[in-house]
Structure formats: structure tokens, C-alpha cells
Amino acid sequence: MPKQPSYSPTKIRIIQHNCNRSSLVINTLLDFAVGTADLLLPQEPGFNPDNTFITTHSGFELLISPKNLRKHNRAIAYLAKNNPYIKCSPRTDISQDPDIQITVFNIYNEHEGSSNIYTIPRSFTNIPLPERYIIAGDMNAHHSWWNSQTKTPKRADEIVQIMETNNFSLLNEPDTPIYYYRTGKGTSIIDLAFTSQAIHDSVINWAVEDNASTGSDHATI
């Protein structure tokens, strides 16, 4: 029997997942999320051979940034269609960066073309941050803040500086593996979530979902 959606007027359930550019992964994620999540934040969704993206689901509304010069958008979102307590107002006026979506900030942190400047430093220095928000995504960054085994930070300096300047809290449980190397010879922690202090105490139950096996090499959060 299909899962019956359950909604709350006081809670928003969010799933964060890098889909490894696979339509199969994102469809598996959508099926799992029915009745389990109100907002999905996929990074690296799967596209068709003609570079279009049409993965839809009867239970979710697809939120995707307007088409621009980027071949693929690396961050999209899905909102539960039948949740009467949630309304979404996309704010493309805040940032035109295709690697950011804003209701919460959904980010795929990558460099633009031949530039070595990644999404976080090229965009967040100019974004007026609201009081209540969550930043989540595939940050592609390594730092001892979230992985105590990291000896030399990589692509993390700007992220850490912005988070500390704005007094963010890390939602991840430090040292919890998120990414599993395709060789099977190790794990990493690159999918992160942060929250502003104004809502820190309201964000609860961050966890890796062990039962959501989607086929991606990233865990489902």
C-alpha cells in the first residue's frame, strides 16, 4: 500500500542528496520521499541526452532556476504538492548564480568554467543573508570542522570564513561519512548543512538515512 503523506503545521522535513547526475537515483529518491519529506534539495540531478531535465513526480512540485548560459543546473528542489502548510516563493532576484537555489540555500559548490573561483566565494560575498535560513549542499570542501581526519583544508577557507563571520552552526554530526569513493577504498564528508543562529534550536534530527539506498555514491541526509 502506498505511503500516506503526513504533514505538520510546525515542522518542515528536508532531504538533501547528491544524485550523481543520475535520473534513476533522483526517481528513487522521489519515491522514497513521499510521505517522508516536505522539501527535497538534490544536487547534481540527472539530465536527458539533449540536456533537458524533465524528472517529475506526482507528489512533488519541481523548482528549477531559469535557463541561463550554464549547460546544466547543479541545484534544484522539489516541494511536496499536497502539504497545506508550506508555500514557496522562489527568489531569483537575490542571486543569479545557477548553483544556488533560495528558499533555503541549496548549493553545488563548483568552479565556473576555466575560473578557479567556486560557488561560495563568487556568490555569498554579495548576498544579503536573511535572519532565518539554512544553507545545504555538496560543498566539495574538506576541513577539520566537519572531518577531524583532515590535516590540510581544501576549498574550505572561504566557506569557514563566511560561516564564522555570520555565526552559523554546523548541522552535520562531525566525522559522519557522507561520500563513498567509487573505488570502495574510503569515505569523505563533503555534503554539509549550516543554519543561522535565529533558527538553530528549531532545526533538529539531522541524520544520514540508512534506509534510503538510491544508487548514488552520496548518502541521503
Phi and psi in degrees as GROMACS dihedral restraints (atoms count N, CA, C in turn):
[ dihedral_restraints ]
;  ai    aj    ak    al  type     phi  dphi    fc
    3     4     5     6     1   -60.8    20    10
    4     5     6     7     1   148.7    20    10
    6     7     8     9     1   -66.8    20    10
    7     8     9    10     1   137.4    20    10
    9    10    11    12     1   -91.4    20    10
   10    11    12    13     1   122.4    20    10
   12    13    14    15     1   -59.0    20    10
   13    14    15    16     1   143.2    20    10
   15    16    17    18     1  -129.4    20    10
   16    17    18    19     1   124.5    20    10
   18    19    20    21     1  -121.1    20    10
   19    20    21    22     1   152.2    20    10
   21    22    23    24     1  -127.1    20    10
   22    23    24    25     1   140.2    20    10
   24    25    26    27     1   -75.9    20    10
   25    26    27    28     1    -8.6    20    10
   27    28    29    30     1  -120.8    20    10
   28    29    30    31     1    -2.6    20    10
   30    31    32    33     1  -131.2    20    10
   31    32    33    34     1   142.7    20    10
   33    34    35    36     1  -119.7    20    10
   34    35    36    37     1   122.8    20    10
   36    37    38    39     1   -98.5    20    10
   37    38    39    40     1   124.3    20    10
   39    40    41    42     1  -119.6    20    10
   40    41    42    43     1   134.6    20    10
   42    43    44    45     1  -113.6    20    10
   43    44    45    46     1   132.9    20    10
   45    46    47    48     1  -118.2    20    10
   46    47    48    49     1   131.8    20    10
   48    49    50    51     1  -160.6    20    10
   49    50    51    52     1   131.4    20    10
   51    52    53    54     1   -85.5    20    10
   52    53    54    55     1   121.2    20    10
   54    55    56    57     1   -93.3    20    10
   55    56    57    58     1     5.6    20    10
   57    58    59    60     1    57.1    20    10
   58    59    60    61     1    31.9    20    10
   60    61    62    63     1    59.8    20    10
   61    62    63    64     1    32.1    20    10
   63    64    65    66     1  -117.9    20    10
   64    65    66    67     1   124.3    20    10
   66    67    68    69     1   -66.5    20    10
   67    68    69    70     1   -33.8    20    10
   69    70    71    72     1   -63.2    20    10
   70    71    72    73     1   -42.9    20    10
   72    73    74    75     1   -62.3    20    10
   73    74    75    76     1   -46.2    20    10
   75    76    77    78     1   -69.3    20    10
   76    77    78    79     1   -33.6    20    10
   78    79    80    81     1   -67.6    20    10
   79    80    81    82     1   -39.1    20    10
   81    82    83    84     1   -62.7    20    10
   82    83    84    85     1   -41.8    20    10
   84    85    86    87     1   -62.7    20    10
   85    86    87    88     1   -43.3    20    10
   87    88    89    90     1   -62.8    20    10
   88    89    90    91     1   -43.0    20    10
   90    91    92    93     1   -63.2    20    10
   91    92    93    94     1   -40.8    20    10
   93    94    95    96     1   -65.9    20    10
   94    95    96    97     1   -33.9    20    10
   96    97    98    99     1   -77.8    20    10
   97    98    99   100     1   -14.9    20    10
   99   100   101   102     1   -59.6    20    10
  100   101   102   103     1   122.1    20    10
  102   103   104   105     1    77.3    20    10
  103   104   105   106     1    -2.4    20    10
  105   106   107   108     1  -112.6    20    10
  106   107   108   109     1   -29.1    20    10
  108   109   110   111     1  -137.8    20    10
  109   110   111   112     1   151.0    20    10
  111   112   113   114     1  -100.2    20    10
  112   113   114   115     1   -28.9    20    10
  114   115   116   117     1  -138.8    20    10
  115   116   117   118     1   126.7    20    10
  117   118   119   120     1  -108.8    20    10
  118   119   120   121     1   135.2    20    10
  120   121   122   123     1  -121.8    20    10
  121   122   123   124     1    81.4    20    10
  123   124   125   126     1   -82.6    20    10
  124   125   126   127     1   143.2    20    10
  126   127   128   129     1  -114.3    20    10
  127   128   129   130     1   151.5    20    10
  129   130   131   132     1    50.6    20    10
  130   131   132   133     1    60.0    20    10
  132   133   134   135     1   -71.6    20    10
  133   134   135   136     1   165.7    20    10
  135   136   137   138     1   -84.5    20    10
  136   137   138   139     1   140.8    20    10
  138   139   140   141     1  -117.4    20    10
  139   140   141   142     1   160.0    20    10
  141   142   143   144     1   -77.7    20    10
  142   143   144   145     1   164.3    20    10
  144   145   146   147     1   -56.8    20    10
  145   146   147   148     1   -27.2    20    10
  147   148   149   150     1   -90.8    20    10
  148   149   150   151     1    16.0    20    10
  150   151   152   153     1    72.5    20    10
  151   152   153   154     1    13.3    20    10
  153   154   155   156     1   -92.2    20    10
  154   155   156   157     1   160.9    20    10
  156   157   158   159     1  -128.5    20    10
  157   158   159   160     1   116.5    20    10
  159   160   161   162     1  -132.4    20    10
  160   161   162   163     1    19.3    20    10
  162   163   164   165     1   -69.9    20    10
  163   164   165   166     1   109.3    20    10
  165   166   167   168     1  -121.0    20    10
  166   167   168   169     1   169.7    20    10
  168   169   170   171     1  -151.5    20    10
  169   170   171   172     1   142.6    20    10
  171   172   173   174     1   -63.6    20    10
  172   173   174   175     1   -23.4    20    10
  174   175   176   177     1   -94.1    20    10
  175   176   177   178     1    -6.2    20    10
  177   178   179   180     1  -137.0    20    10
  178   179   180   181     1   146.7    20    10
  180   181   182   183     1   -94.5    20    10
  181   182   183   184     1   128.7    20    10
  183   184   185   186     1   -81.2    20    10
  184   185   186   187     1   129.3    20    10
  186   187   188   189     1  -115.0    20    10
  187   188   189   190     1   115.3    20    10
  189   190   191   192     1  -136.1    20    10
  190   191   192   193     1   140.4    20    10
  192   193   194   195     1   -66.9    20    10
  193   194   195   196     1   153.2    20    10
  195   196   197   198     1   -57.9    20    10
  196   197   198   199     1   147.6    20    10
  198   199   200   201     1   -63.6    20    10
  199   200   201   202     1   137.8    20    10
  201   202   203   204     1  -138.0    20    10
  202   203   204   205     1  -158.9    20    10
  204   205   206   207     1   -71.3    20    10
  205   206   207   208     1   -15.1    20    10
  207   208   209   210     1   -69.5    20    10
  208   209   210   211     1   135.7    20    10
  210   211   212   213     1   -63.3    20    10
  211   212   213   214     1   -45.0    20    10
  213   214   215   216     1  -130.7    20    10
  214   215   216   217     1   142.9    20    10
  216   217   218   219     1   -80.8    20    10
  217   218   219   220     1   134.5    20    10
  219   220   221   222     1   -98.6    20    10
  220   221   222   223     1    -1.6    20    10
  222   223   224   225     1  -139.4    20    10
  223   224   225   226     1   123.7    20    10
  225   226   227   228     1  -131.5    20    10
  226   227   228   229     1  -177.8    20    10
  228   229   230   231     1  -151.0    20    10
  229   230   231   232     1   156.4    20    10
  231   232   233   234     1  -129.2    20    10
  232   233   234   235     1   137.4    20    10
  234   235   236   237     1  -117.3    20    10
  235   236   237   238     1   132.4    20    10
  237   238   239   240     1   -57.7    20    10
  238   239   240   241     1   123.9    20    10
  240   241   242   243     1   -67.4    20    10
  241   242   243   244     1   -37.5    20    10
  243   244   245   246     1   -98.1    20    10
  244   245   246   247     1     8.0    20    10
  246   247   248   249     1   -77.9    20    10
  247   248   249   250     1   113.0    20    10
  249   250   251   252     1   -77.4    20    10
  250   251   252   253     1    -6.4    20    10
  252   253   254   255     1  -100.9    20    10
  253   254   255   256     1    -4.5    20    10
  255   256   257   258     1  -119.7    20    10
  256   257   258   259     1   131.4    20    10
  258   259   260   261     1  -124.8    20    10
  259   260   261   262     1   139.9    20    10
  261   262   263   264     1  -115.6    20    10
  262   263   264   265     1   132.2    20    10
  264   265   266   267     1  -123.6    20    10
  265   266   267   268     1    94.0    20    10
  267   268   269   270     1   -57.4    20    10
  268   269   270   271     1   137.3    20    10
  270   271   272   273     1  -118.6    20    10
  271   272   273   274     1    71.9    20    10
  273   274   275   276     1   -72.3    20    10
  274   275   276   277     1    -8.3    20    10
  276   277   278   279     1   -76.9    20    10
  277   278   279   280     1   -20.0    20    10
  279   280   281   282     1   -75.7    20    10
  280   281   282   283     1   -42.6    20    10
  282   283   284   285     1  -146.9    20    10
  283   284   285   286     1   136.9    20    10
  285   286   287   288     1   -94.4    20    10
  286   287   288   289     1     4.8    20    10
  288   289   290   291     1   -70.4    20    10
  289   290   291   292     1   126.0    20    10
  291   292   293   294     1   -72.2    20    10
  292   293   294   295     1    -8.6    20    10
  294   295   296   297     1   -97.3    20    10
  295   296   297   298     1    13.6    20    10
  297   298   299   300     1  -131.8    20    10
  298   299   300   301     1   134.5    20    10
  300   301   302   303     1  -119.3    20    10
  301   302   303   304     1   144.2    20    10
  303   304   305   306     1  -125.8    20    10
  304   305   306   307     1   111.0    20    10
  306   307   308   309     1  -140.4    20    10
  307   308   309   310     1   -62.9    20    10
  309   310   311   312     1   -98.6    20    10
  310   311   312   313     1   168.4    20    10
  312   313   314   315     1   -87.5    20    10
  313   314   315   316     1   118.0    20    10
  315   316   317   318     1  -110.5    20    10
  316   317   318   319     1   117.4    20    10
  318   319   320   321     1  -126.6    20    10
  319   320   321   322     1   137.8    20    10
  321   322   323   324     1  -114.3    20    10
  322   323   324   325     1   112.3    20    10
  324   325   326   327     1   -86.4    20    10
  325   326   327   328     1   101.7    20    10
  327   328   329   330     1  -142.0    20    10
  328   329   330   331     1   162.8    20    10
  330   331   332   333     1   -83.4    20    10
  331   332   333   334     1   156.0    20    10
  333   334   335   336     1   -98.9    20    10
  334   335   336   337     1   111.1    20    10
  336   337   338   339     1    57.9    20    10
  337   338   339   340     1  -130.1    20    10
  339   340   341   342     1   -82.9    20    10
  340   341   342   343     1    -6.8    20    10
  342   343   344   345     1   -71.9    20    10
  343   344   345   346     1   148.9    20    10
  345   346   347   348     1   -99.8    20    10
  346   347   348   349     1    13.4    20    10
  348   349   350   351     1   -92.6    20    10
  349   350   351   352     1   124.2    20    10
  351   352   353   354     1   -88.6    20    10
  352   353   354   355     1   171.1    20    10
  354   355   356   357     1   -54.4    20    10
  355   356   357   358     1   -47.6    20    10
  357   358   359   360     1   -59.4    20    10
  358   359   360   361     1   -56.7    20    10
  360   361   362   363     1   -67.8    20    10
  361   362   363   364     1   -29.8    20    10
  363   364   365   366     1   -79.6    20    10
  364   365   366   367     1   -16.0    20    10
  366   367   368   369     1  -118.8    20    10
  367   368   369   370     1   -40.9    20    10
  369   370   371   372     1   -76.9    20    10
  370   371   372   373     1   -13.5    20    10
  372   373   374   375     1   -71.2    20    10
  373   374   375   376     1   -18.0    20    10
  375   376   377   378     1  -115.3    20    10
  376   377   378   379     1     5.0    20    10
  378   379   380   381     1   -96.3    20    10
  379   380   381   382     1   124.4    20    10
  381   382   383   384     1   -74.6    20    10
  382   383   384   385     1   109.3    20    10
  384   385   386   387     1   -78.4    20    10
  385   386   387   388     1   133.5    20    10
  387   388   389   390     1   -73.9    20    10
  388   389   390   391     1   179.8    20    10
  390   391   392   393     1   -79.5    20    10
  391   392   393   394     1   -34.7    20    10
  393   394   395   396     1  -120.5    20    10
  394   395   396   397     1   110.1    20    10
  396   397   398   399     1  -162.4    20    10
  397   398   399   400     1   162.1    20    10
  399   400   401   402     1  -124.8    20    10
  400   401   402   403     1   138.8    20    10
  402   403   404   405     1  -114.6    20    10
  403   404   405   406     1   122.7    20    10
  405   406   407   408     1  -140.1    20    10
  406   407   408   409     1   152.6    20    10
  408   409   410   411     1   157.6    20    10
  409   410   411   412     1  -178.2    20    10
  411   412   413   414     1   -86.8    20    10
  412   413   414   415     1   103.9    20    10
  414   415   416   417     1   -87.9    20    10
  415   416   417   418     1   -12.7    20    10
  417   418   419   420     1    48.9    20    10
  418   419   420   421     1    42.1    20    10
  420   421   422   423     1  -136.3    20    10
  421   422   423   424     1   148.2    20    10
  423   424   425   426     1  -124.7    20    10
  424   425   426   427     1   129.3    20    10
  426   427   428   429     1  -159.2    20    10
  427   428   429   430     1   151.0    20    10
  429   430   431   432     1   -68.1    20    10
  430   431   432   433     1   -14.8    20    10
  432   433   434   435     1   -57.9    20    10
  433   434   435   436     1   -41.4    20    10
  435   436   437   438     1  -112.5    20    10
  436   437   438   439     1   -10.8    20    10
  438   439   440   441     1  -141.1    20    10
  439   440   441   442     1   102.7    20    10
  441   442   443   444     1   -66.0    20    10
  442   443   444   445     1   -14.3    20    10
  444   445   446   447     1   -81.2    20    10
  445   446   447   448     1    -8.3    20    10
  447   448   449   450     1   -76.1    20    10
  448   449   450   451     1   118.9    20    10
  450   451   452   453     1   -93.3    20    10
  451   452   453   454     1   -37.0    20    10
  453   454   455   456     1  -123.1    20    10
  454   455   456   457     1   113.8    20    10
  456   457   458   459     1   -59.0    20    10
  457   458   459   460     1   145.4    20    10
  459   460   461   462     1  -135.3    20    10
  460   461   462   463     1   121.0    20    10
  462   463   464   465     1    56.0    20    10
  463   464   465   466     1    28.5    20    10
  465   466   467   468     1  -115.5    20    10
  466   467   468   469     1   -14.4    20    10
  468   469   470   471     1   -58.2    20    10
  469   470   471   472     1   -48.5    20    10
  471   472   473   474     1   -67.2    20    10
  472   473   474   475     1   -38.8    20    10
  474   475   476   477     1   -62.0    20    10
  475   476   477   478     1   -49.4    20    10
  477   478   479   480     1   -62.9    20    10
  478   479   480   481     1   -40.9    20    10
  480   481   482   483     1   -62.5    20    10
  481   482   483   484     1   -44.7    20    10
  483   484   485   486     1   -65.9    20    10
  484   485   486   487     1   -43.2    20    10
  486   487   488   489     1   -64.8    20    10
  487   488   489   490     1   -42.1    20    10
  489   490   491   492     1   -71.5    20    10
  490   491   492   493     1   -38.6    20    10
  492   493   494   495     1   -62.5    20    10
  493   494   495   496     1   -38.1    20    10
  495   496   497   498     1   -95.0    20    10
  496   497   498   499     1     6.8    20    10
  498   499   500   501     1    60.2    20    10
  499   500   501   502     1    43.9    20    10
  501   502   503   504     1   -72.7    20    10
  502   503   504   505     1   156.9    20    10
  504   505   506   507     1  -111.9    20    10
  505   506   507   508     1   138.7    20    10
  507   508   509   510     1   -80.3    20    10
  508   509   510   511     1   128.0    20    10
  510   511   512   513     1   -85.5    20    10
  511   512   513   514     1   -29.8    20    10
  513   514   515   516     1   -56.2    20    10
  514   515   516   517     1   146.7    20    10
  516   517   518   519     1   -80.2    20    10
  517   518   519   520     1   112.3    20    10
  519   520   521   522     1   -52.3    20    10
  520   521   522   523     1   144.1    20    10
  522   523   524   525     1    70.8    20    10
  523   524   525   526     1    14.4    20    10
  525   526   527   528     1   -89.1    20    10
  526   527   528   529     1   116.3    20    10
  528   529   530   531     1   -61.1    20    10
  529   530   531   532     1   140.3    20    10
  531   532   533   534     1  -122.9    20    10
  532   533   534   535     1   -39.9    20    10
  534   535   536   537     1  -111.5    20    10
  535   536   537   538     1   133.7    20    10
  537   538   539   540     1  -114.1    20    10
  538   539   540   541     1   118.6    20    10
  540   541   542   543     1   -58.5    20    10
  541   542   543   544     1   140.1    20    10
  543   544   545   546     1   -65.8    20    10
  544   545   546   547     1   -20.9    20    10
  546   547   548   549     1   -75.1    20    10
  547   548   549   550     1   -13.0    20    10
  549   550   551   552     1    78.0    20    10
  550   551   552   553     1    13.2    20    10
  552   553   554   555     1  -112.1    20    10
  553   554   555   556     1    34.1    20    10
  555   556   557   558     1   154.8    20    10
  556   557   558   559     1   172.0    20    10
  558   559   560   561     1  -132.6    20    10
  559   560   561   562     1   168.6    20    10
  561   562   563   564     1  -149.1    20    10
  562   563   564   565     1   173.3    20    10
  564   565   566   567     1  -131.0    20    10
  565   566   567   568     1    97.9    20    10
  567   568   569   570     1  -126.3    20    10
  568   569   570   571     1   -15.2    20    10
  570   571   572   573     1   -91.8    20    10
  571   572   573   574     1   115.4    20    10
  573   574   575   576     1  -127.5    20    10
  574   575   576   577     1   161.0    20    10
  576   577   578   579     1  -142.5    20    10
  577   578   579   580     1   138.4    20    10
  579   580   581   582     1  -131.0    20    10
  580   581   582   583     1   157.0    20    10
  582   583   584   585     1  -137.8    20    10
  583   584   585   586     1   151.4    20    10
  585   586   587   588     1   -72.7    20    10
  586   587   588   589     1   157.1    20    10
  588   589   590   591     1   -63.0    20    10
  589   590   591   592     1   -28.4    20    10
  591   592   593   594     1   -63.1    20    10
  592   593   594   595     1   -27.0    20    10
  594   595   596   597     1  -121.7    20    10
  595   596   597   598     1     9.7    20    10
  597   598   599   600     1   -54.5    20    10
  598   599   600   601     1   -45.3    20    10
  600   601   602   603     1   -72.5    20    10
  601   602   603   604     1   -12.8    20    10
  603   604   605   606     1   -93.0    20    10
  604   605   606   607     1   -12.7    20    10
  606   607   608   609     1   -94.8    20    10
  607   608   609   610     1   114.2    20    10
  609   610   611   612     1  -129.3    20    10
  610   611   612   613     1   164.4    20    10
  612   613   614   615     1    64.4    20    10
  613   614   615   616     1    36.7    20    10
  615   616   617   618     1   -61.4    20    10
  616   617   618   619     1   133.2    20    10
  618   619   620   621     1  -163.3    20    10
  619   620   621   622     1   155.3    20    10
  621   622   623   624     1   -86.2    20    10
  622   623   624   625     1   128.8    20    10
  624   625   626   627     1   -88.5    20    10
  625   626   627   628     1   100.6    20    10
  627   628   629   630     1   -68.6    20    10
  628   629   630   631     1   -23.1    20    10
  630   631   632   633     1   -88.5    20    10
  631   632   633   634     1    -2.7    20    10
  633   634   635   636     1  -101.3    20    10
  634   635   636   637     1    78.4    20    10
  636   637   638   639     1   -88.0    20    10
  637   638   639   640     1   105.4    20    10
  639   640   641   642     1  -101.8    20    10
  640   641   642   643     1   -14.6    20    10
  642   643   644   645     1   100.5    20    10
  643   644   645   646     1    -6.8    20    10
  645   646   647   648     1   -80.0    20    10
  646   647   648   649     1   159.1    20    10
  648   649   650   651     1   -86.9    20    10
  649   650   651   652     1     5.7    20    10
  651   652   653   654     1  -107.3    20    10
  652   653   654   655     1   141.8    20    10
  654   655   656   657     1   -71.4    20    10
  655   656   657   658     1   157.5    20    10
  657   658   659   660     1   -91.6    20    10
  658   659   660   661     1   128.9    20    10
